[in-house]
Amino acid sequence: MVAVEPDVTTHGPGDPEIALVGGVHGDEPSGVRAVERLREAAEAGDLELQRGIKLIIANPPAVEANARYLDTDLNRTFPGDPNGNREERLAAKLCAETEGLLTFSIHATHSQDDPIALFDAAQPGVLALAARLPVPYIVDHHGVASGSHSEVNDVLTVEAGCQGTEAAAVTAEKLAIDFLRVTDCLPGTPDTADSRYFSMTEAVPKPPSESYEFLAENFELVREGEVFARADGEAFTADEAFYPILMSAVGYADIFGYKGAKLGDSLGEARAAIENRRIPADD
Ligand SMILES: [Zn+2]
């Protein structure tokens, strides 16, 4: 039996200021491997850490079971409950472990190979860090999924690539090191990349069906009137134009993914768009 505890180690000088988290979802091994490799490097003295960090595997029993979760989706369960089900207890412990720590949470997806950074528009400092990572897509998920870790902490989330692939594991480890660089935990600066900025607007539910198809491309505009998905042959038609985000036939049990809008092609354009929507900063 694996204990229902997050697996936490502390490295580097001084009190930890940064947390790197893998394994929030137990069937996304790329983030777990990134955390394990960083641990090995830190323990071998191969990481020149300049600030204290915590390395965390969030849901070890779900990782052991290769299941997204045991009782409830951990990333819909924050702030958790010390007397609740297994994920509720884990969420409460993770809140305590990451309180006040800038947190980097590594995930993977069924929707695409290219990495995506997700931030909450109420956390402008997190957006600024996301903009320094070499990722082609940077997405505000403010207010879309309740119970996520970003509701209780400053959390930058990445989707490193397709779930279970070697490419996602390599990208996860690289982005973890890049995050440690942009937060001055490690020396050096990451590569740059041209990023496009989007905002999630709503989830797209899918009905119980035998088979699903997703017919559009993530981050490519779906026009009004276009059929973008099918469930047992039932067509889903866009009633207005949108950008698909994290959409796939099989990625989630009850939604295709999310609709989104474009914020811009630069950090400045994204900030101006967020300002126009008047999402106030957390603090
Ligand atoms: Zn995930």
Boltz pocket constraint, residues with backbone or C-beta under 6 A from the ligand:
constraints:
  - pocket:
      binder: B
      contacts: [[A, 24], [A, 25], [A, 28], [A, 106], [A, 107], [A, 108]]
      max_distance: 6.0
